Amino acid sequence: MSGLLGERLRYGGDYNPEQWSPEVWRDDVALMKAAGVNLVSVGIFSWSTLQPGPDQWHFEWLDEVIELLHGNGIDVDLATPTASPPPWFGLAHEDALYVDARGVRTHHGARNHYCPSSKAYRDACRELARRLGERYGNHPGVVMWHIGNEYGPTCFCDLCAESFRAWLADRHGDIEGLNRAWGTAFWSQGYQDFSEVLPPRTAPYHHNPSHALDFRRYSSDALLRLFTEQRDVLRPLVGDAPITTNFMGFYPGVDSQRWAGEVDIMTDDHYKDPGDLEGGPVRAALVHDLMRSLRNEPWMMMEQAMGAVNWRPHNVAKTDVQRRHDVLRAVAHGADGVLSFQWRQSHHGAERFHSAMLPHAGADARLHRGVVEIGDDLARLSSLVGVHEAARVALLFDWDSWWALTDPTMPSKTRDPIEVLQSWYQPLWRRGVPVDLRAASDDLSGYDLVLAPIAHVVADDAISNLRGVVERGAGLVLGPFTVVTDETGGVHQGPFPVGLSDLLGAVVEQPWPLAGSGLALRSDLLGDGRAQVWADQVRVDDAEVLVSVDPDDPLYPDLDAVVVSSPRHRMVLVGADLPAPMLDRLVEHALQQAGVESSIPVLAGSSEDWQGCEVARRGAATFVFNPSRKAVKLGLRCPARDLLGGDEDDAIELPGGGVVVLVER
């Protein structure tokens, strides 16, 4: 099968030749070929080298680099270097430098110091895109275009205030519409004209949460405008070469769901923490599934680290096993390529201690030898390029709900929505069950089970969508504090979950953040345990109680039940943050009720028999990762072949730290 970039998995990284002499370029290319590198991203931070002054342009060095790479069979993902304007530009155009919420204007000396509303900056970005597109748009070695880098700065300057007002007028129509949407009668915030509206700059107390939610949406859209302006300049110059930018997984500054339709391929920068031995692999798999789900097709890892990063308070290095597992895990979850930051470790600059594919120690270093071995692995997996199939389970996530749940006006500031999402994902990950991440407003008709742990902002049409899931007989499991506000951030008028409580046979009357040691729970189905941080006060009408509150718990006499099931539908409300063992059993119960297999066709037994191995499926291929230092023996349901080398009959002897990619023989 063929993907957007051909019939092989892509492997490589950011390449910054402007930091090195031409003699080093030739050494780099020879080492890249030996490592199996076939794609590098060039030019991401080269603005000052390409344009050292207002009327100066130097492309000759880039001509030589692209020709050198192409002549050696290495393709180029060419970037527009607009993420970091050079010093002369900010000095010439002060309004192009972004302003923080306190009103402080930032300056050059780092990166991402731009205002997305500055006309001077936007014009300069388009000019850069035009010059690059005209010069390299037809070059056979440039197979992909990469606009900007890690979009994210949120600017609060006067230009952005003006742009925000225009965005609000387009969204709400007139000032009366804005006042209704934001409920500005509260705290005497009524506006007479859009000119009175400011970004949510530093204030003595909480901002209106509807105001804050709209500003987050606007800020994402303002950055999207920067991307589409450059994309639209490039498109007629580069033909059908894919154009994209690099996202950052669960990043609050950009609504990737809204952006997904504007790029040709989803790419992601993900830096799993090697020090998080338990949660790191789960979080990585969750992020990968998010990226695959955004366009419902294979994606690309644009950046990851082969070793330690430099920006955590304590930067733990990766082991050989972690390095290999991290690359192959991305492929298992739909990546058609894995690139790293960066190829050669920087001699100077803020990231000189950020690891690279070629470290300071040189080509004979253990890390680089591992890089070469991974290149061999990926060359063996070309049959997986373009492979994608839909999951039967949907996990609901959207940026609006995430933004709203992290607003400081929420009942609890200690509940992290992404951690809650991950806790619901982990039981599926542990069983190797494929998962799509979807918004409540998406088409959910193909799913047998829909899990909604943090679906907080739900508009009326999305409520109808969720009702449709239940009414057609599929499973729906709602988490705490779900279906609470509409798209403006205003609270739906109950009973909660709004529009669904009649199907459930129970009502949530109010949120109940928990004190102290939490809430003691009892359940014949799920076992006993204690809920921490959060519970809902649930009133049961005719629903079945699956988890009740221990009547001997003296702290919570007003709470009776926290998990209830509809008597007529496959619908469950989980009105508390359950401990991991109880949540695991609940997800297993929901899978069984929905008829979704929690086993792997090629592996004998279920997750209990896999001895702690991580399992993921991509089409007909089953990836099995052994994170332990001890060998494990796993049974097979049928003879299988390991795409990474070797045949298997009725069992796998998987060494400590090993990986196999099994297909039925």
ZAKE-354107 format. One line per 2 residues: number of its first residue (from 1); their letters; for each residue x, y, z negated of C-alpha. Coordinates in Angstrom, 2 decimals, decimal comma. Layout:
N
NUM	A	X/Y/Z ~ ...
This chain:
665
1	MS	0,00/0,00/0,00 ~ 1,14/3,55/0,66
3	GL	0,89/6,55/-1,65 ~ 1,12/10,28/-1,01
5	LG	4,91/10,04/-0,89 ~ 5,37/6,82/1,04
7	ER	5,68/3,16/0,22 ~ 8,18/3,20/-2,63
9	LR	8,06/4,33/-6,23 ~ 9,80/7,67/-6,60
11	YG	12,75/8,00/-8,96 ~ 14,94/10,96/-9,78
13	GD	14,79/14,23/-11,66 ~ 15,24/17,99/-11,74
15	YN	18,40/18,90/-9,88 ~ 19,99/22,30/-10,52
17	PE	22,94/22,56/-8,12 ~ 23,15/26,33/-8,59
19	QW	24,76/25,55/-11,98 ~ 27,64/23,65/-10,32
21	SP	30,25/23,94/-7,56 ~ 29,80/22,30/-4,14
23	EV	32,44/19,70/-5,07 ~ 30,19/18,53/-7,88
25	WR	27,22/18,34/-5,48 ~ 28,96/15,62/-3,49
27	DD	29,75/13,62/-6,62 ~ 26,12/14,00/-7,70
29	VA	24,72/12,69/-4,44 ~ 27,00/9,64/-4,47
31	LM	25,93/8,81/-8,03 ~ 22,27/9,40/-7,17
33	KA	22,46/6,86/-4,34 ~ 24,10/4,32/-6,66
35	AG	21,31/4,83/-9,22 ~ 18,48/4,36/-6,71
37	VN	17,40/8,02/-6,86 ~ 15,14/8,91/-3,93
39	LV	13,51/12,22/-4,99 ~ 14,82/15,30/-6,79
41	SV	13,14/18,59/-7,69 ~ 15,24/21,54/-6,54
43	GI	15,00/25,28/-7,14 ~ 12,75/25,43/-10,21
45	FS	14,88/28,09/-11,95 ~ 16,87/29,46/-9,02
47	WS	15,21/32,88/-8,55 ~ 18,25/34,92/-9,58
49	TL	20,48/32,79/-7,32 ~ 18,14/33,07/-4,33
51	QP	17,39/36,76/-4,91 ~ 20,14/38,39/-6,99
53	GP	18,75/41,87/-6,28 ~ 15,61/43,53/-4,89
55	DQ	16,77/43,41/-1,27 ~ 19,25/40,56/-1,42
57	WH	18,50/36,99/-0,32 ~ 20,93/34,07/-0,46
59	FE	19,62/30,82/1,04 ~ 22,82/29,36/2,46
61	WL	23,65/27,34/-0,66 ~ 20,14/25,85/-0,68
63	DE	20,45/24,99/3,02 ~ 23,60/23,03/2,23
65	VI	22,07/21,23/-0,75 ~ 18,95/20,13/1,11
67	EL	21,01/18,92/4,10 ~ 23,36/17,01/1,79
69	LH	20,49/15,30/-0,02 ~ 18,57/14,53/3,16
71	GN	21,64/13,15/4,88 ~ 22,01/10,66/2,06
73	GI	18,40/9,50/2,02 ~ 17,29/11,56/-0,98
75	DV	14,08/13,56/-0,54 ~ 13,42/16,99/-2,01
77	DL	10,52/18,33/-4,05 ~ 11,13/22,03/-3,40
79	AT	9,97/24,48/-6,06 ~ 8,98/28,11/-5,94
81	PT	11,23/29,47/-8,73 ~ 8,60/31,79/-10,16
83	AS	8,58/30,62/-13,80 ~ 11,56/32,76/-14,76
85	PP	11,92/36,19/-13,11 ~ 15,53/37,47/-13,08
87	PW	16,61/40,32/-15,37 ~ 16,54/42,95/-12,62
89	FG	12,89/42,20/-11,89 ~ 11,63/42,80/-15,43
91	LA	13,70/45,97/-15,72 ~ 12,18/47,25/-12,48
93	HE	8,62/46,18/-13,35 ~ 7,98/46,44/-17,07
95	DA	4,29/45,62/-16,60 ~ 5,35/42,20/-15,28
97	LY	6,57/41,20/-18,76 ~ 3,99/39,52/-20,92
99	VD	2,63/40,94/-24,19 ~ 1,80/38,79/-27,20
101	AR	-1,31/39,01/-29,40 ~ 0,40/41,55/-31,67
103	GV	0,97/43,89/-28,76 ~ 4,71/43,19/-28,55
105	RT	6,10/43,17/-25,02 ~ 8,59/40,36/-24,45
107	HH	11,70/40,65/-22,30 ~ 14,05/38,58/-20,17
109	GA	16,65/36,28/-21,67 ~ 14,60/33,09/-21,91
111	RN	11,88/31,94/-19,48 ~ 8,11/32,26/-18,88
113	HY	8,31/35,98/-19,63 ~ 5,75/37,06/-17,04
115	CP	2,29/38,59/-17,04 ~ -0,13/36,68/-14,77
117	SS	-2,07/39,87/-14,00 ~ 0,86/41,99/-12,86
119	KA	0,50/42,95/-9,19 ~ 4,28/43,31/-8,85
121	YR	4,83/39,79/-10,18 ~ 2,07/38,23/-8,07
123	DA	3,35/39,97/-4,93 ~ 6,89/38,77/-5,64
125	CR	5,67/35,20/-6,15 ~ 3,87/35,22/-2,82
127	EL	6,95/36,65/-1,10 ~ 9,15/33,91/-2,56
129	AR	6,67/31,25/-1,43 ~ 6,51/32,74/2,07
131	RL	10,27/32,88/2,53 ~ 10,76/29,33/1,28
133	GE	7,87/27,98/3,35 ~ 9,09/29,65/6,54
135	RY	12,64/28,37/6,04 ~ 11,98/24,82/4,83
137	GN	8,35/24,07/5,67 ~ 9,28/21,82/8,59
139	HP	12,42/20,30/7,11 ~ 12,11/16,48/7,15
141	GV	13,90/16,23/3,82 ~ 11,36/18,38/1,96
143	VM	8,48/15,98/1,27 ~ 6,73/17,81/-1,57
145	WH	6,27/21,34/-2,92 ~ 6,34/22,29/-6,57
147	IG	4,88/25,70/-7,55 ~ 6,14/27,38/-10,70
149	NE	6,88/25,34/-13,79 ~ 4,82/24,37/-16,82
151	YG	2,24/27,13/-16,51 ~ 1,23/28,39/-19,90
153	PT	2,03/31,97/-21,02 ~ -1,00/33,72/-22,52
155	CF	-0,72/37,47/-22,09 ~ -2,70/40,10/-24,04
157	CD	-1,59/43,27/-22,22 ~ -3,79/46,01/-20,78
159	LC	-3,59/44,51/-17,28 ~ -4,88/41,22/-18,65
161	AE	-7,59/43,06/-20,56 ~ -8,77/44,59/-17,28
163	SF	-8,62/41,23/-15,52 ~ -10,44/39,54/-18,43
165	RA	-13,29/42,06/-18,15 ~ -13,72/41,30/-14,45
167	WL	-13,73/37,57/-15,23 ~ -16,40/38,12/-17,91
169	AD	-18,58/40,18/-15,57 ~ -18,41/37,38/-13,01
171	RH	-19,28/34,76/-15,64 ~ -22,00/36,59/-17,57
173	GD	-23,39/39,01/-15,02 ~ -23,89/42,10/-17,14
175	IE	-23,06/43,32/-20,63 ~ -26,41/42,11/-21,99
177	GL	-25,57/38,62/-20,74 ~ -22,22/38,75/-22,51
179	NR	-23,81/39,96/-25,76 ~ -26,27/37,06/-25,64
181	AW	-23,58/34,50/-24,84 ~ -21,30/35,70/-27,63
183	GT	-24,00/36,44/-30,21 ~ -22,49/39,87/-30,83
185	AF	-25,21/40,92/-33,27 ~ -23,00/39,12/-35,81
187	WS	-20,56/41,50/-37,56 ~ -21,77/44,48/-35,52
189	QG	-19,86/43,41/-32,42 ~ -22,40/44,52/-29,81
191	YQ	-20,81/45,91/-26,64 ~ -22,26/48,75/-24,59
193	DF	-19,90/48,29/-21,64 ~ -17,28/45,82/-20,46
195	SE	-14,64/48,52/-20,92 ~ -15,00/48,02/-24,69
197	VL	-13,96/44,35/-24,51 ~ -10,36/43,46/-25,37
199	PP	-8,45/40,19/-25,42 ~ -8,56/38,65/-28,91
201	RT	-5,50/40,54/-30,14 ~ -4,29/40,43/-33,73
203	AP	-7,14/41,39/-36,04 ~ -7,63/41,45/-39,83
205	YH	-9,92/38,40/-39,86 ~ -11,46/35,77/-37,60
207	HN	-12,36/36,61/-34,02 ~ -15,75/35,76/-32,61
209	PS	-15,25/32,08/-31,59 ~ -17,24/32,58/-28,37
211	HA	-14,93/35,49/-27,46 ~ -11,88/33,32/-28,21
213	LD	-13,26/30,39/-26,18 ~ -13,90/32,58/-23,13
215	FR	-10,41/34,08/-23,38 ~ -8,88/30,60/-23,33
217	RY	-10,90/29,83/-20,21 ~ -9,89/33,11/-18,62
219	SS	-6,19/32,60/-19,43 ~ -6,22/29,18/-17,77
221	DA	-7,98/30,64/-14,73 ~ -5,51/33,54/-14,52
223	LL	-2,63/31,07/-14,35 ~ -4,55/28,98/-11,82
225	RL	-4,82/32,09/-9,65 ~ -1,02/32,36/-9,67
227	FT	-0,79/28,78/-8,47 ~ -3,44/29,02/-5,74
229	EQ	-2,03/32,30/-4,39 ~ 1,32/30,63/-3,75
231	RD	-0,28/27,42/-2,56 ~ -2,36/29,30/-0,01
233	VL	0,77/31,04/1,32 ~ 2,59/27,70/1,64
235	RP	-0,19/25,57/3,10 ~ -0,03/26,78/6,73
237	LV	3,77/26,67/6,60 ~ 4,31/23,16/5,18
239	GD	1,70/21,08/6,99 ~ 0,25/18,20/5,01
241	AP	3,11/17,92/2,49 ~ 1,58/17,64/-0,99
243	IT	1,62/20,80/-3,11 ~ 1,43/20,58/-6,88
245	TN	2,77/21,88/-10,18 ~ 3,81/20,16/-13,39
247	FM	1,25/19,83/-16,17 ~ 2,00/18,99/-19,80
249	GF	-0,58/16,39/-20,82 ~ -2,59/17,65/-23,76
251	YP	-1,49/21,26/-23,46 ~ -3,93/23,92/-24,74
253	GV	-2,87/26,73/-22,41 ~ -4,16/25,16/-19,18
255	DS	-7,43/23,30/-18,55 ~ -6,03/20,52/-16,38
257	QR	-9,52/19,21/-15,61 ~ -10,34/22,52/-13,94
259	WA	-6,99/22,56/-12,11 ~ -7,09/18,96/-10,87
261	GE	-9,05/19,72/-7,71 ~ -6,57/22,42/-6,69
263	VD	-3,45/20,22/-6,51 ~ -2,68/17,39/-4,10
265	IM	-1,20/15,11/-6,75 ~ -1,26/15,25/-10,55
267	TD	2,15/15,46/-12,14 ~ 3,04/15,56/-15,81
269	DH	5,88/16,43/-18,15 ~ 5,75/14,14/-21,17
271	YK	8,38/13,83/-23,85 ~ 7,55/10,94/-26,15
273	DP	9,14/11,26/-29,58 ~ 11,61/8,37/-29,99
275	GD	11,35/8,78/-33,75 ~ 7,63/7,97/-33,75
277	LE	7,91/4,21/-33,42 ~ 4,22/3,46/-34,03
279	GG	2,34/6,39/-32,56 ~ 4,71/7,35/-29,74
281	PV	3,86/4,51/-27,32 ~ 0,12/4,97/-27,96
283	RA	0,25/8,73/-27,36 ~ 2,33/8,22/-24,21
285	AL	-0,16/5,70/-22,78 ~ -3,07/8,02/-23,66
287	VH	-1,43/10,95/-21,85 ~ -0,67/8,77/-18,83
289	DL	-4,29/7,62/-18,64 ~ -5,39/11,26/-18,86
291	MR	-3,23/12,18/-15,89 ~ -4,43/9,21/-13,84
293	SL	-8,04/10,05/-14,67 ~ -7,87/13,73/-13,70
295	RN	-7,93/12,90/-9,99 ~ -8,91/9,24/-10,35
297	EP	-5,79/8,17/-8,46 ~ -2,06/7,51/-8,99
299	WM	-0,02/10,37/-10,37 ~ 3,66/11,24/-10,90
301	MM	5,77/11,76/-13,99 ~ 7,58/14,98/-13,10
303	EQ	9,62/15,22/-16,30 ~ 10,58/12,96/-19,17
305	AM	13,82/12,47/-21,09 ~ 16,30/9,63/-20,69
307	GA	17,62/10,39/-24,19 ~ 17,14/13,08/-26,80
309	VN	15,58/16,49/-26,19 ~ 16,89/19,69/-27,75
311	WR	13,76/21,50/-28,91 ~ 12,41/19,39/-31,78
313	PH	13,56/20,27/-35,31 ~ 15,36/16,90/-35,38
315	NV	16,14/15,37/-31,99 ~ 16,24/11,58/-32,14
317	AK	17,94/9,81/-29,23 ~ 16,27/7,04/-27,23
319	TD	17,46/3,48/-27,42 ~ 18,11/1,49/-24,26
321	VQ	14,82/-0,32/-24,84 ~ 12,82/2,89/-25,33
323	RR	14,34/4,42/-22,20 ~ 13,29/1,47/-20,02
325	HD	9,90/1,03/-21,67 ~ 9,02/4,71/-21,29
327	VL	9,62/4,65/-17,54 ~ 7,83/1,36/-16,92
329	RA	4,91/2,32/-19,19 ~ 4,20/5,31/-16,96
331	VA	4,14/3,01/-13,91 ~ 1,86/0,58/-15,76
333	HG	-0,60/3,43/-16,33 ~ -0,71/4,54/-12,72
335	AD	2,44/6,57/-11,99 ~ 3,78/6,31/-8,44
337	GV	7,05/7,87/-9,53 ~ 9,07/8,80/-12,61
339	LS	11,39/11,80/-12,62 ~ 13,37/13,13/-15,57
341	FQ	14,69/16,41/-16,82 ~ 17,33/16,55/-15,54
343	WR	19,88/14,84/-13,26 ~ 23,13/16,34/-14,62
345	QS	23,34/17,61/-18,19 ~ 23,83/21,38/-18,28
347	HH	27,22/22,83/-19,18 ~ 25,72/26,07/-20,55
349	GA	22,34/27,39/-21,62 ~ 19,62/26,62/-24,13
351	ER	19,26/23,02/-22,92 ~ 22,91/21,99/-22,88
353	FH	22,14/19,34/-25,51 ~ 19,00/18,11/-23,77
355	SA	19,80/14,66/-22,37 ~ 20,05/14,01/-18,64
357	ML	20,30/11,07/-16,27 ~ 24,01/11,87/-15,93
359	PH	25,27/12,89/-19,40 ~ 28,28/14,95/-20,39
361	AG	30,12/11,66/-21,06 ~ 29,96/10,77/-17,36
363	AD	28,87/7,92/-15,13 ~ 30,39/5,19/-17,29
365	AR	28,30/6,19/-20,29 ~ 25,83/3,63/-21,61
367	LH	22,92/5,98/-20,98 ~ 23,78/6,34/-17,29
369	RG	24,26/2,59/-16,87 ~ 20,70/2,24/-18,18
371	VV	19,55/4,82/-15,62 ~ 21,01/2,68/-12,84
373	EI	19,28/-0,44/-14,18 ~ 15,93/1,38/-14,27
375	GD	16,43/2,34/-10,63 ~ 16,74/-1,38/-9,86
377	DL	13,51/-2,06/-11,78 ~ 11,53/0,52/-9,84
379	AR	12,83/-0,74/-6,51 ~ 11,27/-4,13/-7,32
381	LS	7,82/-2,63/-8,01 ~ 7,08/-1,01/-4,63
383	SL	4,02/-3,25/-4,19 ~ 2,29/-1,16/-6,88
385	VG	2,48/2,13/-4,97 ~ -1,01/3,52/-4,44
387	VH	-2,67/0,84/-6,59 ~ -5,57/2,15/-8,63
389	EA	-8,83/0,71/-9,85 ~ -11,56/2,22/-11,98
391	AR	-11,96/1,25/-15,62 ~ -15,19/0,06/-17,24
393	VA	-14,63/2,17/-20,37 ~ -14,72/5,97/-20,47
395	LL	-13,23/8,02/-23,30 ~ -14,67/11,54/-23,32
397	FD	-12,34/14,52/-23,56 ~ -12,54/18,10/-22,35
399	WD	-10,58/21,27/-22,99 ~ -13,65/23,27/-24,11
401	SW	-14,27/20,88/-27,00 ~ -10,59/20,80/-27,91
403	WA	-10,36/24,59/-27,90 ~ -13,56/24,96/-29,93
405	LT	-12,58/22,34/-32,51 ~ -9,24/24,07/-33,16
407	DP	-10,81/27,49/-33,72 ~ -10,04/28,74/-37,25
409	TM	-13,78/29,13/-37,97 ~ -14,32/25,33/-37,96
411	PS	-15,42/23,63/-41,23 ~ -12,00/21,93/-41,48
413	KT	-8,64/23,14/-40,22 ~ -6,87/19,87/-41,09
415	RD	-8,64/17,67/-38,52 ~ -6,62/17,39/-35,30
417	PI	-8,95/16,55/-32,37 ~ -6,15/14,90/-30,35
419	EV	-5,21/12,69/-33,30 ~ -8,87/11,68/-33,58
421	LQ	-8,97/10,95/-29,84 ~ -5,82/8,85/-30,15
423	SW	-7,24/6,89/-33,09 ~ -10,19/5,85/-30,89
425	YQ	-7,92/5,08/-27,96 ~ -5,55/2,88/-29,94
427	PL	-7,88/-0,14/-30,31 ~ -8,36/-0,15/-26,52
429	WR	-4,62/0,24/-25,90 ~ -3,87/-2,61/-28,33
431	RG	-6,16/-4,91/-26,33 ~ -4,87/-3,79/-22,93
433	VP	-8,33/-2,49/-21,94 ~ -8,14/0,01/-19,04
435	VD	-9,59/3,42/-19,95 ~ -10,59/6,50/-17,94
437	LR	-10,71/9,89/-19,66 ~ -13,76/11,84/-18,56
439	AA	-15,73/14,93/-19,54 ~ -19,34/14,57/-20,69
441	SD	-20,46/16,39/-17,53 ~ -18,65/13,94/-15,21
443	DL	-20,31/11,08/-13,34 ~ -20,49/8,31/-15,96
445	SG	-22,66/5,93/-13,96 ~ -19,89/3,38/-13,36
447	YD	-19,02/2,78/-17,02 ~ -20,33/0,01/-19,25
449	LV	-19,10/1,76/-22,39 ~ -18,67/5,47/-23,11
451	LA	-16,83/6,61/-26,25 ~ -17,24/10,22/-27,35
453	PI	-15,11/10,88/-30,44 ~ -14,76/14,69/-30,04
455	AH	-17,47/15,77/-27,56 ~ -18,26/18,95/-29,49
457	VV	-19,11/21,48/-26,73 ~ -21,87/19,87/-24,66
459	AD	-24,09/21,85/-22,30 ~ -27,70/20,88/-21,59
461	DA	-26,86/19,12/-18,31 ~ -24,17/17,08/-20,05
463	IS	-26,67/16,08/-22,76 ~ -28,91/14,76/-19,99
465	NL	-25,88/12,92/-18,60 ~ -25,27/11,20/-21,96
467	RG	-28,95/10,31/-22,24 ~ -28,63/8,69/-18,82
469	VV	-25,82/6,46/-20,12 ~ -28,06/5,16/-22,89
471	ER	-31,22/4,87/-20,83 ~ -29,56/2,71/-18,16
473	GA	-28,45/0,27/-20,86 ~ -24,76/1,10/-21,16
475	GL	-23,05/1,58/-24,51 ~ -22,56/5,03/-26,02
477	VL	-20,60/5,61/-29,23 ~ -20,56/9,14/-30,66
479	GP	-18,01/10,38/-33,16 ~ -18,47/12,89/-35,99
481	FT	-19,45/16,49/-35,28 ~ -20,40/15,74/-31,66
483	VV	-22,95/17,51/-29,43 ~ -22,98/20,51/-31,75
485	TD	-22,45/23,62/-29,58 ~ -23,39/24,71/-26,09
487	ET	-20,99/26,03/-23,45 ~ -20,95/29,50/-25,07
489	GG	-19,76/28,10/-28,39 ~ -23,15/28,86/-29,96
491	VH	-24,61/26,12/-32,14 ~ -27,41/24,04/-30,65
493	QG	-30,52/24,14/-32,78 ~ -30,84/20,61/-34,24
495	PF	-31,54/17,90/-34,96 ~ -28,02/16,61/-34,30
497	PV	-26,72/15,02/-32,15 ~ -28,86/17,41/-30,12
499	GL	-30,87/15,78/-27,35 ~ -29,86/12,29/-28,48
501	SD	-31,14/11,87/-32,03 ~ -34,49/10,51/-30,82
503	LL	-32,68/7,70/-29,00 ~ -30,49/7,07/-32,04
505	GA	-33,18/6,91/-34,71 ~ -31,09/9,04/-37,07
507	VV	-30,18/12,68/-37,62 ~ -27,02/14,48/-38,69
509	EQ	-28,04/17,24/-41,07 ~ -24,67/18,91/-41,73
511	PW	-20,92/18,33/-41,59 ~ -19,32/17,22/-44,83
513	PL	-15,51/17,62/-44,99 ~ -14,20/15,27/-47,65
515	AG	-12,27/16,09/-50,77 ~ -9,56/14,27/-52,64
517	SG	-9,27/10,54/-52,09 ~ -12,01/10,42/-49,47
519	LA	-15,21/8,45/-49,21 ~ -15,62/4,77/-50,20
521	LR	-17,35/2,76/-47,45 ~ -18,99/-0,66/-47,30
523	SD	-19,86/-2,73/-44,24 ~ -20,63/-6,39/-43,63
525	LL	-19,69/-5,91/-39,97 ~ -16,55/-3,78/-40,24
527	GD	-15,26/-4,51/-43,72 ~ -14,74/-1,97/-46,49
529	GR	-12,46/1,05/-46,53 ~ -12,19/4,75/-47,25
531	AQ	-12,92/7,61/-44,87 ~ -10,59/10,61/-45,06
533	VW	-10,96/14,28/-44,07 ~ -14,41/14,21/-42,48
535	AD	-17,93/12,82/-42,74 ~ -21,38/13,86/-41,52
537	QV	-24,46/13,85/-43,69 ~ -26,63/11,34/-41,84
539	RV	-30,37/10,88/-42,42 ~ -31,56/7,47/-41,26
541	DD	-35,05/7,23/-39,76 ~ -35,31/3,83/-38,07
543	AE	-31,68/3,19/-37,13 ~ -29,70/0,19/-38,36
545	VL	-27,03/1,06/-40,92 ~ -23,66/-0,48/-40,00
547	VS	-21,56/1,33/-42,61 ~ -22,93/2,73/-45,85
549	VD	-21,44/4,83/-48,62 ~ -20,46/2,93/-51,73
551	PD	-23,23/3,82/-54,21 ~ -20,69/3,75/-57,04
553	DP	-18,70/6,62/-55,50 ~ -19,44/9,51/-57,91
555	LY	-18,24/12,29/-55,58 ~ -20,82/11,88/-52,82
557	PD	-24,32/11,14/-54,13 ~ -25,81/13,04/-51,16
559	LD	-24,23/10,75/-48,55 ~ -25,80/7,37/-47,80
561	AV	-24,76/6,10/-44,35 ~ -21,95/7,07/-42,00
563	VV	-22,27/4,60/-39,09 ~ -25,69/3,84/-37,64
565	SS	-26,91/1,99/-34,56 ~ -30,02/2,62/-32,48
567	PR	-32,68/-0,08/-32,89 ~ -33,59/0,10/-29,18
569	HR	-30,36/1,03/-27,37 ~ -26,65/0,26/-27,36
571	MV	-25,95/3,57/-29,05 ~ -23,89/4,11/-32,20
573	LV	-23,14/7,20/-34,26 ~ -19,88/7,15/-36,20
575	GA	-20,42/9,89/-38,76 ~ -16,97/9,78/-40,39
577	DL	-13,30/9,45/-39,55 ~ -13,02/5,73/-40,26
579	PA	-9,80/4,08/-41,42 ~ -7,92/2,32/-38,61
581	PM	-8,99/-1,28/-39,46 ~ -12,69/-0,37/-39,53
583	LD	-12,45/1,69/-36,33 ~ -10,64/-1,19/-34,62
585	RL	-13,46/-3,59/-35,50 ~ -16,07/-1,06/-34,42
587	VE	-14,45/-0,66/-30,98 ~ -14,22/-4,45/-30,63
589	HA	-17,93/-4,70/-31,49 ~ -18,78/-2,01/-28,91
591	LQ	-16,75/-3,81/-26,24 ~ -18,56/-7,07/-26,96
593	QA	-21,96/-5,38/-26,89 ~ -21,09/-3,77/-23,52
595	GV	-19,79/-7,03/-22,06 ~ -16,26/-5,66/-21,54
597	ES	-13,56/-8,30/-21,85 ~ -10,83/-7,48/-24,36
599	SI	-8,49/-10,10/-22,95 ~ -5,99/-10,20/-20,08
601	PV	-6,70/-12,66/-17,23 ~ -3,10/-13,83/-16,88
603	LA	-2,29/-14,06/-20,63 ~ -3,63/-16,80/-22,88
605	GS	-5,51/-15,69/-25,96 ~ -6,17/-12,10/-26,97
607	SE	-4,25/-9,29/-28,60 ~ -4,00/-11,27/-31,83
609	DW	-1,89/-13,83/-29,93 ~ 0,46/-11,34/-28,27
611	QG	2,72/-10,96/-31,33 ~ 2,84/-7,18/-31,25
613	CE	3,56/-6,87/-27,54 ~ 2,17/-3,88/-25,64
615	VA	0,09/-4,94/-22,64 ~ -1,24/-2,85/-19,74
617	RR	-2,80/-3,69/-16,39 ~ -2,38/-1,99/-13,03
619	GA	-4,42/-3,77/-10,39 ~ -3,28/-7,39/-10,26
621	AT	-0,11/-6,67/-12,25 ~ 0,10/-7,15/-16,01
623	FV	2,91/-5,34/-17,84 ~ 4,05/-6,88/-21,11
625	FN	6,45/-4,91/-23,33 ~ 8,17/-6,46/-26,33
627	PS	9,10/-3,58/-28,68 ~ 10,62/-5,85/-31,33
629	RK	14,18/-7,10/-31,56 ~ 13,02/-10,72/-31,65
631	AV	12,08/-12,90/-28,69 ~ 8,41/-13,87/-28,40
633	KL	6,75/-16,72/-26,54 ~ 3,41/-15,97/-24,87
635	GL	1,14/-18,45/-23,17 ~ -0,24/-17,97/-19,65
637	RC	-3,67/-18,88/-18,33 ~ -2,21/-19,54/-14,87
639	PA	1,20/-19,69/-13,15 ~ 2,61/-16,19/-12,65
641	RD	5,52/-14,41/-11,03 ~ 7,50/-11,64/-12,71
643	LL	7,98/-8,76/-10,25 ~ 11,09/-7,71/-12,14
645	GG	12,71/-11,05/-11,35 ~ 12,10/-14,72/-12,13
647	DE	9,15/-17,10/-12,11 ~ 7,01/-18,26/-14,98
649	DD	4,97/-21,42/-15,35 ~ 2,78/-21,78/-18,42
651	AI	4,61/-19,51/-20,88 ~ 6,76/-16,39/-21,14
653	EL	9,91/-16,31/-23,21 ~ 10,19/-12,53/-23,57
655	PG	13,45/-11,40/-25,19 ~ 13,62/-8,66/-27,76
657	GG	13,05/-5,34/-26,00 ~ 12,15/-7,11/-22,78
659	VV	9,54/-6,30/-20,12 ~ 7,80/-8,48/-17,55
661	VL	5,39/-7,46/-14,80 ~ 3,25/-10,52/-14,06
663	VE	1,11/-11,31/-11,05 ~ -0,70/-14,58/-10,46
665	R	1,35/-16,83/-8,24
